[in-house]
Amino acid sequence: MHANNERVGVIHFLDGTSLTFQFPPQAGPAAEVGTTLERALASRSVAVEMEGSLFIIPVTSIKSIQITPAPDPLPDTVIRSATLFGRA
C-alpha cells in the first residue's frame, strides 16, 4: 500500500500520454463510493484538484483511468478479481 493510505490515479489519454497523481482517501462514507464512480462515469469531464490548480479533462480525450488501490465498495457493475494476462 502507498504511504498514509494514499491512492494513485493514472489518466491514460488517447494520444498515448498519461497523467499520474497521488491523492488521499476522499471524504464521505464508503457506501457513497459506488454512487460517486457512477456519476463520474456519466460526466462529460473529469476534474482533479492538484497542487492548487483545477484540471478539467474532457472524457473524449481519455482512453482509460486507473486508480490504485481500487476503492471499496465498488459498484455492482464492476468485474471483480480479474487477472491481467496480456495487453492488446
Backbone bond lengths (Angstrom), bond angles and torsions (degrees), N, CA, C in turn:
res aa  C-N    CA-C-N  psi(-1)  N-CA   C-N-CA  omega(-1)  CA-C   N-CA-C  phi
1 M - - - 1.446 - - 1.523 107.95 -
2 H 1.291 115.47 156.80 1.454 121.49 -179.04 1.523 110.20 -80.71
3 A 1.307 116.72 158.46 1.463 122.30 -177.88 1.519 110.99 -54.68
4 N 1.331 115.42 137.69 1.472 121.51 176.69 1.526 113.22 56.18
5 N 1.321 117.99 31.77 1.465 122.28 -179.29 1.523 112.87 60.90
6 E 1.318 117.66 23.56 1.462 121.59 179.51 1.526 110.26 -63.68
7 R 1.304 115.70 148.09 1.461 123.02 175.44 1.525 107.90 -102.98
8 V 1.319 116.45 155.14 1.458 121.78 174.09 1.519 107.63 -120.42
9 G 1.327 115.57 130.61 1.453 121.69 176.70 1.518 109.53 -115.52
10 V 1.314 115.99 139.27 1.460 121.18 175.09 1.530 106.99 -130.26
11 I 1.326 115.69 121.75 1.463 121.06 173.90 1.514 106.69 -102.73
12 H 1.324 116.29 118.58 1.464 122.93 178.41 1.527 107.22 -97.25
13 F 1.324 116.00 125.54 1.459 121.12 -177.14 1.514 111.63 -96.96
14 L 1.324 116.07 158.71 1.458 121.85 -179.45 1.524 112.56 -61.84
15 D 1.342 117.59 -26.42 1.473 120.19 -179.13 1.524 113.15 -81.89
16 G 1.348 117.52 4.00 1.464 121.84 177.32 1.519 114.32 94.34
17 T 1.325 118.86 -7.85 1.460 121.31 177.76 1.524 109.37 -87.13
18 S 1.331 116.01 170.17 1.461 120.10 177.48 1.513 109.85 -146.37
19 L 1.313 115.88 159.57 1.455 124.23 177.53 1.521 106.63 -125.57
20 T 1.338 116.84 119.55 1.464 122.12 -178.96 1.514 108.93 -111.78
21 F 1.321 116.46 133.91 1.460 120.99 -179.09 1.519 109.96 -145.88
22 Q 1.319 115.25 156.01 1.463 122.48 179.29 1.519 107.56 -113.81
23 F 1.348 116.48 144.00 1.461 119.73 -179.11 1.523 109.89 -152.29
24 P 1.343 116.39 153.78 1.464 119.89 178.93 1.524 110.47 -78.51
25 P 1.339 117.60 165.23 1.462 119.69 172.55 1.529 108.92 -54.14
26 Q 1.301 116.78 138.63 1.452 121.06 -176.39 1.524 110.74 -83.15
27 A 1.324 115.87 150.42 1.466 121.77 -177.51 1.526 110.58 -67.88
28 G 1.316 115.01 155.17 1.460 121.03 177.27 1.513 111.00 115.17
29 P 1.319 116.04 158.86 1.465 120.38 179.86 1.522 111.86 -62.67
30 A 1.310 116.30 144.36 1.468 121.37 179.50 1.524 111.61 -57.44
31 A 1.318 117.47 -30.75 1.462 121.18 -178.87 1.527 112.05 -63.82
32 E 1.346 118.13 -19.74 1.460 121.38 -178.65 1.528 113.10 -84.35
33 V 1.328 118.28 -7.83 1.462 121.10 -176.46 1.523 110.64 -58.54
34 G 1.307 118.13 -46.41 1.463 121.49 -179.65 1.509 112.08 -60.23
35 T 1.314 117.64 -44.76 1.458 122.13 179.39 1.524 110.70 -63.91
36 T 1.333 116.57 -42.12 1.460 120.92 179.09 1.525 110.78 -63.39
37 L 1.333 117.85 -42.88 1.462 120.86 178.08 1.523 111.45 -63.22
38 E 1.316 117.28 -42.33 1.462 120.55 179.37 1.522 111.13 -63.35
39 R 1.346 117.95 -39.71 1.470 121.40 177.21 1.530 110.06 -65.49
40 A 1.330 117.08 -41.49 1.460 120.62 -179.69 1.527 111.08 -63.64
41 L 1.321 117.00 -40.83 1.462 121.00 -179.64 1.526 111.95 -67.75
42 A 1.316 117.44 -28.74 1.464 121.80 179.80 1.528 112.12 -83.87
43 S 1.322 117.80 -11.05 1.452 122.69 -176.47 1.532 111.28 -77.96
44 R 1.322 116.00 160.06 1.467 121.24 177.41 1.525 112.14 -90.70
45 S 1.343 116.47 -2.79 1.459 119.67 178.62 1.522 110.00 -151.33
46 V 1.328 115.60 160.78 1.453 123.15 173.98 1.521 106.11 -113.98
47 A 1.318 116.85 129.51 1.459 120.88 -179.65 1.520 109.53 -112.93
48 V 1.334 116.64 131.57 1.460 123.04 179.12 1.527 107.81 -131.72
49 E 1.332 116.30 122.21 1.465 120.60 173.33 1.518 106.23 -89.21
50 M 1.338 115.98 121.54 1.457 120.23 -173.73 1.522 109.76 -145.27
51 E 1.345 115.08 123.96 1.455 122.18 175.07 1.530 112.44 52.56
52 G 1.333 116.05 41.05 1.454 121.02 176.51 1.518 115.21 83.62
53 S 1.315 117.91 1.10 1.461 122.01 178.66 1.526 109.62 -119.57
54 L 1.317 115.91 152.25 1.454 121.75 175.88 1.521 108.44 -105.55
55 F 1.327 116.38 120.34 1.455 122.33 177.32 1.526 107.51 -100.91
56 I 1.318 117.54 123.90 1.459 122.14 175.24 1.524 106.32 -115.72
57 I 1.327 114.90 116.41 1.459 121.27 -172.42 1.522 108.77 -115.67
58 P 1.338 118.18 120.05 1.470 119.65 178.55 1.528 110.83 -66.39
59 V 1.324 116.57 135.61 1.470 119.40 -178.72 1.523 111.91 -65.07
60 T 1.322 117.69 -19.12 1.462 120.21 178.57 1.527 112.16 -66.60
61 S 1.351 117.77 -14.76 1.462 120.56 178.06 1.529 112.51 -103.12
62 I 1.341 117.17 2.02 1.465 121.52 -175.74 1.526 110.70 -101.65
63 K 1.337 115.18 130.44 1.466 121.32 174.51 1.525 109.76 -85.92
64 S 1.360 116.54 -47.80 1.458 120.82 179.07 1.520 109.74 -160.26
65 I 1.336 114.63 162.83 1.458 121.93 176.35 1.523 107.48 -128.99
66 Q 1.323 115.64 132.07 1.466 121.42 179.05 1.525 108.30 -119.13
67 I 1.339 117.43 131.58 1.457 122.84 176.44 1.518 107.95 -125.12
68 T 1.346 115.95 126.07 1.459 122.19 -178.19 1.517 109.45 -127.86
69 P 1.318 120.23 131.83 1.458 126.77 -10.73 1.532 110.60 -70.15
70 A 1.314 115.11 159.50 1.461 120.29 -179.59 1.525 110.04 -61.39
71 P 1.335 117.44 139.15 1.464 119.68 177.58 1.529 110.92 -64.56
72 D 1.299 115.42 156.90 1.464 120.55 -179.84 1.524 108.69 -139.62
73 P 1.299 119.95 130.77 1.468 127.74 2.60 1.523 111.30 -81.59
74 L 1.329 115.43 158.87 1.455 121.78 178.35 1.522 110.10 -99.69
75 P 1.341 117.71 156.45 1.465 119.92 175.96 1.531 111.05 -60.70
76 D 1.298 116.58 156.71 1.465 121.86 -179.43 1.523 113.31 -62.29
77 T 1.330 117.58 -21.67 1.465 121.03 -176.82 1.526 113.61 -80.87
78 V 1.338 118.23 -2.96 1.462 122.04 -177.51 1.524 110.38 -84.43
79 I 1.331 116.20 133.00 1.464 121.54 172.76 1.516 106.78 -75.93
80 R 1.328 116.93 127.64 1.463 121.56 -174.40 1.530 111.90 -107.62
81 S 1.325 115.18 156.54 1.470 123.81 174.26 1.519 113.52 58.20
82 A 1.331 117.50 31.96 1.464 121.09 178.04 1.525 109.61 -76.25
83 T 1.326 116.17 157.68 1.459 122.70 177.89 1.521 108.15 -124.06
84 L 1.325 116.95 128.30 1.457 122.21 178.23 1.517 109.22 -80.22
85 F 1.334 117.20 125.13 1.454 118.59 179.90 1.519 112.52 -130.57
86 G 1.286 119.09 1.04 1.455 121.55 176.58 1.509 110.42 -177.79
87 R 1.302 115.42 156.65 1.468 121.16 177.51 1.508 108.47 -125.51
88 A 1.312 114.53 142.83 1.473 119.93 178.28 1.492 110.76 -84.26
